[in-house]
């Protein structure tokens, strides 16, 4: 009776059978059925993912033609996505940069440092017999044995420089034995003195004197810097733009003191006037390379605009972001790097340094200037492009300039100026100059180099293309990682778990089968046949 009831229930079609199947599945799950395999996980991922088109590619309900079309479309979109993503990654790895320019207005601005030098290095009236004895060879007046060159004598006779000719007579002359040639002292004493050159000085309408200038040495000899911040002078600011709101100086260049030209040397000047450089207080002047000239007989107006430049370090740019490796300078700049390099070059090749170079090493004598220092430095500046390679600093201040000039003196003012300074009108026209330096307006130009493409832009571009081509997002990527984790867990971790699982012994199997046989005997059907499974063999064989 029990077998027939069970058979009739099993044969009954319809909802009852489905219910029994669901109950059987629930019973099996509750009894600890095995977890889904990687094939089941893959099928579940394909049918549930948000990647457009993937489920249509593997859908069994679609015809082969439609699935082929979906495969082509999906592969095309993935190819376009990969191509565009690689293009964006390549663009990011090229480290592109752009320059942006801003105009910034300020209520006040720091006035720059202004350095100027007379084009003439030595004043002829200050030369002594001892100076010419030590430096005549340097000035190309004498031979190394201190014999005066005939060419120099003839030029001096034509220019009626009898006093200089008498100083060049070294017959029976010997310098004091305790006084060696001191190039620094000689340049300081023979150079043009600011107390004599400066006729008038005004800053923002207020008078200034030579005490507002600092002495500095360059390749032009003794020079002077206004607003250097040294010697106890505070840094000056300006509150307005335009003429009259900056520095205005009147100078006498003293052409009568210029050394006669009798040959071509680095200390000989063909020009008359001054050399000027406008720079920040953080960098030393490099006036022989970066200065501009101002001529006598003119009033020169110099309109300035401050420029703040910010560059990017490698790999986006080529500026130097590391501190300067120098024992002479604490702040890196191109001029500081060049002067530091030139100093090291002369110390290596001549065992001395020039007067304008920093440090405490021995200063070159006039003979060393002539034979080694001047030729070596000329070669370094003009021909050697590999020794002194100075990178652009990442932050620097530059001053753009616009120059204009008018004639001075006018016919109406010539007599007045001649009387005022106790000079002739010709002297005023040949020696007097006026220089007016001011800001064009109280603003500065900020030129900033920025990264043109960063990680955020890359993610935005790739994310947009993912949404356009395959309808994916960041969460879709998480779905893919979750799927890969499930596959990894099933294939790799499952392998080790199965390998470590203990094997069941044969006695345990036999005892189990004996129990099943006894249980089948207690039922009312034939022990060697399963109910409703006549083709599956013995019940013991199926179970064991």
Number of C-alpha atoms within 10 A of each C-alpha: 8 9 13 11 10 12 13 11 13 13 12 10 10 8 9 13 14 11 11 13 12 12 12 12 13 12 12 12 12 9 9 8 11 8 10 10 14 17 11 12 16 15 12 13 17 19 14 12 16 18 21 14 20 19 19 19 20 15 15 10 8 13 9 12 9 13 20 14 13 19 17 13 16 20 14 13 18 16 13 16 21 15 12 16 19 13 12 18 16 11 15 17 13 12 15 15 16 12 13 11 13 12 11 10 12 11 9 13 19 13 24 26 22 20 25 24 29 30 23 26 24 25 20 18 13 13 16 13 18 19 18 20 22 20 23 21 22 22 22 20 23 21 12 14 8 17 16 19 14 11 12 17 19 13 15 18 12 9 10 11 14 13 11 19 15 10 15 21 15 16 7 5 10 10 14 8 6 5 8 11 17 14 19 17 11 17 18 19 15 19 22 25 17 22 10 12 17 15 17 15 19 17 19 18 13 12 12 16 14 18 12 18 22 19 18 17 19 19 19 24 23 26 27 21 22 23 23 26 17 15 12 9 14 11 15 17 16 18 16 19 19 15 18 16 21 25 25 24 19 17 20 22 26 19 19 13 16 22 18 18 17 17 14 11 13 16 19 20 17 10 13 19 23 22 20 24 22 25 23 20 18 17 19 20 26 19 21 14 11 13 18 14 16 22 20 24 21 21 22 22 20 22 21 22 20 24 19 17 18 20 22 20 16 11 12 18 17 14 18 19 16 10 10 16 12 13 9 16 18 13 14 24 22 17 17 22 24 16 20 20 18 21 21 16 20 21 18 11 12 16 16 23 26 26 21 17 20 15 14 9 13 12 20 23 22 22 17 17 23 19 14 17 24 19 13 17 18 12 12 18 15 8 9 12 10 8 11 16 12 17 14 19 23 20 16 17 18 16 18 13 16 10 13 10 16 12 13 19 23 13 9 8 12 18 16 13 18 17 12 9 10 11 12 14 17 11 17 21 19 22 20 24 25 25 21 22 25 26 27 19 17 18 19 20 18 17 16 17 19 16 14 14 17 13 10 8 13 16 14 11 15 19 17 15 21 23 15 12 18 20 15 18 17 10 10 15 13 11 17 14 12 13 19 15 12 18 19 13 14 18 13 11 13 14 11 10 10 9 10 9 8 7 7 8 8 9 9 9 11 12 11 14 17 13 11 17 16 11 11 18 12 10 11 10 14 12 18 15 17 17 14 14 10 11 8 11 12 16 20 18 11 9 10 12
